[in-house]
């Protein structure tokens, strides 16, 4: 008859529960795994599969009892690390959404909104379009596999214990928040400037020919110009989006600093 001691059961629970908590927390927040098209059951199965796959490579966990206050503290730590790493990557897609929002407002498409199930809110069609385009590119370059590799590597650099990551890790996360504003503006700047020039031209035309109805011709011109510049600019989005994704992965790796 096989007999198991409480120490063996605790070791098995720790070897699975703590890594699974960090991985599932990441999958809840990080794109593309946070997409509502992936049900909770699928994310749970995926998290368990990743945990089982990397368990043999993880460093051993010693001196922690899962049913104690220390064990609960370590569990909360793993959840916090997973959420934070996923949030660092989510900021990149927020920057892309911001760029689409600015383009839509400048092109006169602020009234054209659609329900975004990912954000559970009404978003502009340009933000939705750029978000889907960025997500497809992220999947095309195997970004989802890079995310899994990063979280697997985090257990080696940030082993499971009672100590939180160093202050520099959280500083890196705060610094990554600036990417939402700077990158969003830089992505939208060429199209916004083009639309601004078009609006100035329409205004000058209105001064030259006051009999023209600017409300009747201004909006169609702005919308057509916005779609045209967006179409022409799509061929140049590959490089900046790749740089954004690289920055997002580096932000996740920003937690890998000395304690």
N, C-alpha and C positions, 0 to 999 in steps of 0.2 A: 504494500500500500504506500502510495506517495504521500509524504508528509511535507507540508510547507510551514515555515516559521513566519512570524509577523515581520521579521526583518527582510525576508525574501519578498513577501508581498509588498512591503513598502518600497523596496528597490524597484520592483516591476512597475508599480504605480508611478513612481517618480520618473522612471525612464520613459514612460509614455505620456503621462499627463502634462508635465511641464513643457516639453517640446511641442506637443499638440496645441497647448494654449497659445504659445507664441505664434505658431503657424496659422491657426484659425483666426487669431486676431488680425494678422496681416491680410489674410484672404477676405476678411470682412470689409477692409478699407481700401486696399490697393487695387488699382485698375490692372488688368481687365476683370479681375475676379469679383469685384464688387458690383458688376453689372446685374441688374434685376433679372436678366434673362437666365442667369444661373441661379437656380433655386437654392434654398438653404440646405436641402438634402445633398445636392451635388457638391456644394462647397464643403460640407461636412465629410463626405466620402473622399473628396480630393485632399482635404487636410489630413485625414487619417492615413491615406495612402502615402502621402509625402512623409509623414511622421514615421510610419513603419519602414519606409525605404531608407531613411537617414539614421534611424536609431542605432544600427551597428557601428556607425562612424562617430557617434557623439562621445565626448569625454564622460567618464563616469561621474555620477552625482553621489556625493557622500555627506553624511552628517546632517541630513534634513529629514525630518519626519513630516509626512504630508498632512497628518491630522492635528498638527500643532499650529500655534500662532505664527511661528517662523515659516512653516510650510505654506500657510495662506498668504503670508507676505511675499514669498517667492512666486507664488501663483499670480498675485497681483502685478508683480514686477514683470513677469513674462507677458502678461496681457498688455501692460503699458508699453513695453518695447515693441511688440507686434503692431499695436495701433499707431505708434509714433513712426515706425518705418513705413507703414502703408500710407500714412498721412503725408510724409515727405514726397512720395511718388504722386499722390493725388494732387499736390500743389501744381505739378506740371500741367495736368489736364485742366486745372482751374485757370491757369494762364491762357491756355488755348480757348477756353470758353469766354474769357474776358476779351480776347482779341476778336472773336466772332461777335460779341456784344457791341464793341466799339464800331466794327464795320457795319453791322446792321443799323445802328442808330444814324451813322453818317450817310448811309445809302437810302435812308427813308423807309427802312424795313422794321422799324421799332414796333409797329403794330402787328407784324406778322410773327405770331408766336405759336408754339405747339407744346403739348404736354411732354415733359421730359421725365420718363419713369425713373431714371437714375437719380435725379435731384428732386423728384416728386414735386415739381413746380413747372410753371409756364416759362419756357425759354425761347429766345429768338431762333428763327430757322437757321440763320447763319451760324450761331453758336452750336446748334445741333449738328449742322453739316460738318463744320470743322472738327467737332468732337468725334464724330463717327470716322472721318477721314484720318485723324490722328490715331484713333484706336486701331484701325485697320493697318496702318503703317507700323504701329507698335507690335502688332501680332506678326506682321510680315518679317520683321527683323528679329523674331524670336525674343521679344522683350519679356513675355510671360515666363520663358525659361530662365532668363537672366534674373527675374525677380525670385524665382524658386531657388536658383543657385545662391543668390545673395542671402536669403533667409537661412539656407542650409549652412552657409559659411559663418553666419552670425553666431552659431552655437560654439564654434571654435574660438572666435575672437572675443565673444561675450558669453562665456560659459555660464550655465545656470548657477546662481548663487543668491545670496541675500543682499549683495551690493548693487545699487543702481549704476547705470553708465555714468561716466565722468561728466562734470559740468560742461566740458567742451562739446560733448555730444548734443546736449540740449541747445547749446549756443549755435551749433551748426544747423539744427532744425529751425531755430528762429531766423537765422540768416537766410535759410532757403525760402522763407515766406516772401522775401522781397522779389523773388522770381515771378510771382503772380503779377506784379505791377510792371516791372521792367520788361520781361519777356512778352507779356501781353501787348504792351505798347509797341515794342519793336516789331512784333508780328503784324500788327494792324497798321503801322505807320505808313508804309508805301501806299496802301489802298486809301487810307484816310486822307493823306495829302492829295492824292489824285482827285478824290471826291470833293475836297475843299476847293481845289482849283476849278473843278466843274461848277461848283456853286457860285464861286466868284464870277465865272464867265456868264452864268445865267443872270446874276445880279447886274452885271454890266450891260447885258442885252436888254434887261428891263429898263435901264436908264436911257439907253439909246433909242429904244422903241417902246415908249410907255403904253401904246395901244395893245401890246401883247399881254395875254393873261398868263402871268408867271405860275399861278396855281395850276393851270391846265397843262403847261408844258414843262414846268420845273420838276415835278415829281417823276414823270416818265423818263426824262433825261437823266435824273439822278439815279433812278433804279437801274436803268439800262447801263449806265456808266459803272455802277457798283458791281453788277453781275459780270460785265466785261473785264474789269480790272481783277476781280476775283478769279475769273476763268484764266486770265493770262498769268496771274500770280501763283496759281496752283503748281505750275511746273517748277517753281523756285522754292516751294515749301519743304522739299525733302531734306535739304541740308539743315535749316534751322530747327526743324522738328527732331531730327536725329540728335542735334546738340542739346535740345531740351530733354530728351529721353536720357541722354548720357548724364546730364546734370541731375536728373531725378534719381538715377541709380547711384550717383556719387553722394547725393544727399542721404540715401539709405545707408550707404557705407560710411557716412559721417558719424555714425554711432560707434564705429570701430576705432576708437581712440583710446589712449591709455587711461586706466582708471586712476 
